[in-house]
Amino acid sequence: MNRSIDRRAFLGATIAATVCGPAHGQSVFRLGLTPVFLDNDAAVIDGLRRALSRGMAREIELVQRRTYQEITGMLLERSVDGAWLCGYPYLQHADTLQLVTVPIWRGGPLYQSYLIVGAEDAATELADLRGGTHAFSDPDSNSGYLVTATDLRRRGERPETFFSRSIFTYGHRNVVRAVADGLVQSGSVDGYVWEALAQIEPELTANTRVIGKSEWLGFPPICARRDGFASEPVQALRAALLEMNTTDEGQQALSALQLDGFADAPAALFDGIAARMRDLEQ
């Protein structure tokens, strides 16, 4: 996979890519995107939209909101037909949601949560961060909240008492920026996003340092409602994602996303996140 992409040609946008109308008389398929994506890159969002639209033979509308809760709620309420979620909200609603596909990154459907500090900070592990300030991404993010909160719970600690202050930035890039700019001492961030930023915006990640990595966990999946999984539109989405790496347009979209492709994955892929959820509830 080509890693030498233009820094403007990466994933994520805080805007929704809209379409003009349905193809072949079919209704527009609405796919929700969570804030795992970076911001201000309409070109990449449009590339993903075009690749999916061609693969599904229908128009696609990509919808993004500020929080995981908003996008998850839209999927549960049928305001979107599918959504690129995180493993945490997927498991929170596993009785209603079903996996469609899981992205493949660096050869597998897995990623890690990173614990980062400023480049000049002397901390070397989580224990060194007691009394400091911390940035989380989203309360429903596995890598941006659950992992660190669980690591603290396993030590008999809680974020609200371990840190002097913690904030939610509602975006993984925002976590990196907050740490890099010295707004907080440390942050919990999606390792995929941090590594992607290291490729396209190295001057940002150079001002941070990774002091901890979680175990490998299930990559944020594409999900749909169980009662709509067998429908033609959702199955068309699944096929388009699975075959994305077979077309030039799809390969360009994947390159911009720094992904290898998409694959089927068993629900057991998220057992590690489920274990952390149980620990957090104790």
N, C-alpha and C positions, 0 to 999 in steps of 0.2 A: 504494500500500500504506500502511495506517495505521501510522505510526511511534509515535503517542502511546499506547502500551500501558502498562498498569500494570507497575511494576517487578517485581511478583511473577509477571506473566504473560509469562515469557520461556522460552527453551528450557532444556533440560538438567536433569538430576537425577542424583544419585549413587545413586538407588535404582532398582530395576526396577519397572515397572508390571505387575502381575500380573492375570490374568483368571480367571474362574470355570470356564469350560469352552468347548468348541468349538461353533460355530454350525452348524446344519444337518448334524450328524453329521461335520463335517470336523475334521481335526486342527488344533490351535493352531499358528499360524505364529509362529516365534520370530525377532525382528529384533534384532540386536545394535547397540548404540550405543557409540561410542568417547568418550573424555573431552574431545572438542571441546565437548561440552555443558557448560553451567553446572550448578551444583548446587542442591539443595534446592528444586525446583519440580515437585512431583508433579502439580500441576494442568495444567501444560503438557504433560508427558509423557502424562498421561491424555487430553488433547485430541488429541494426535497419534495415540495408540492408537485412540481412538474413530473418528477420521476414516479411518484405514486399515482398521479393522475393517468400517466401513460400506462402504467402497469395494471391499474384497475379499470381502465377504459371509462372513466367518469371524472368529473371535476371534484377537487378536494379543497376544503377550507381548513387551514391550520389555525387553531385557536389557542391563545396563551393567556393565562391569568397570573396574578402576582404570587399566589400561594398554591401549594399542593392541595389544600383543602378545597379551594374553589374548583380546580379542575376535576378532582375526585368527585365532588358534589355534582358537577355537570354531567359526569358519566353516569352516576347513580340515578340522576333525574332524567336521563336520556336527552340532555341538551347537546351532547356530543355522542357520536357513534362508537368511538374508541378513544383511547388516551395513552400517551407515553407517560407512565407513572413511575413511582419508586417502589421498591419491594415492600417498604413499610406500609404505605396506604393500601397497596394490593392485599397484603395479609390482613390488614384491619377489616377489609371487606371481602375476604376470600369466599364467603358464602354467596356473594352476589356477583363477584367478578371472576373472569377466567383469563388465563394467559393466551395471548395470540402469538407473539414471538418474543424473543429476547435478542438484543444486539450482541454481536461478537466483537470484542475489543482485544487486540493483541493476541488473537488466537483462541479466545475463550469467552464464555458468557459471564465473566466475573470482574469485579473491581474491588477497590479497598477504600476505606475512609482514611484520610490523612489528618494528622494533628500538626498544625504549623505554628511557628512563631516568627518574629522578625529576624532578619538575617544576623543581626548582632546580638540577639538575645542569648543569654547564657543557659537557658533551660535545655535539658536533655530528655526529659520524660514528663508525663502527666503530673506526677507528684510535685514537680518544680513550679507548677502553675498556680498553686494554692494562693488565694488572695489577689490574683491578677484579674484582668478583664478579658472576656472571651466573646468571640463571635460565632454564633450558630447560623446555619442557613435557613432552616424552616423546622418548626416543631414536628412536622410529619416526614422529615427527611431521615433516611437511614444513616447515610454518611455524614450529613450535616447536623445531626442531633443525636439520634438513637445510640450510635456507637459510643460516643463520649459519655453520654448520660449513663449508659449501661456500665462502661468501664468504671465510672465513679460509684455507681450503686454497688458493684461487686467489691468495692473497697469500703463500703459503708458510708459513702458520701453522696451528696446531691449537688447538682450544678448551682442551685440558688444559695447554698451555704459555702460551697468550696470556692467559687469565684466571688470576688467582691462585686462584680457586675457582669451580666451577660446580655447580649443583644441578638436579635434575629435580623439578618440582612436581606432575606428573601431573594437569594441568588448566590450560587457558589463563587462566581467571580467577585461578587461583592464582599464575600468573606476574605478572599485573597487580598483584595484592595484595602480592606479595613486593617488587616495585619500589616501589609506592606507600608501603609501610610502612618502606622503607629497609632491608629485610633483605638486599637485594642492590643493586648499583649499576644493573644493566641486565637486560633480558630479551628473549627472542624469543617473539613471540606471534602468534596468528592474527589478521589484520587485521579479519576479519568479527566475531570475538568482541570485539575492542577497540572497534570502531565500535558494536556492539550495546550494550556496556556504557556507552558514552558517551551512549546514549539513555536507558537505564533506571537507571543508577547513575553519573551524571556526577560525583558527589563522589569516586568512586574513580579514574576516569580523569583527573580534574583534577589528581591528585597524580603523574601521569606525563606524559611528553612523547615524541612520536614523533620519532626522529632519522634513521630510515631505513626505506624501503619497498622490497620486492623487486619484480621484474617481476611481471606478472599471470600466475597459474598456475592449473591446473585445480582447481576447487572439490572438497572432499572428497566422493567419490561413494558411491552405494549399490551394493553388489556382491553377487554370488552365486557359487557354484561353477559352473564351466563345464558340468560334467556334470549340473547341475540347472537350468540356465538356462531350458530349454524346458519345464520342468514347469509344470503348471497353477498351483500356488501362487505360484511366482516370477513368472509372467506376470501373475497377478492383482495381485501387489504392484506390478509395473511399471505396469499400467493405473491402479491406484488413485493412485499417485504422479503420473503424468502428468495425471490428471484432478482432482487435489486442488483446484485453483483454480476448479473449476466448481460446487462446493457450498458452502453457507453454513458447514457444519462444517469443511470443508477450508480455506476462506478464513480462518476463525478460527485454525486451527492454524498456517497459514502466517504470519499476522500475528504470532502469538506467537513464531514462529521468526525473524521479520524476513526472510522469504524471499518471492520472487515466485511460485515454483512449482518444478516439476521438468521436465526435458527430456531427450531422448536426446542423447548426445554421442559423438563418435568417440574412439577410443583415443588419437588424435593430440593430443587436448586436454591430455594429460599429458606431452607431449614435453619441456616445460621442466623438469619434475621429473626425468624420465629423464636429461636432460643433467647435472643437478646430481648425480644418483646416480653417474654415470660419473666426474665430476670428483672426487667424494669418494673413490672407489676408487683413484685414481691415487697 
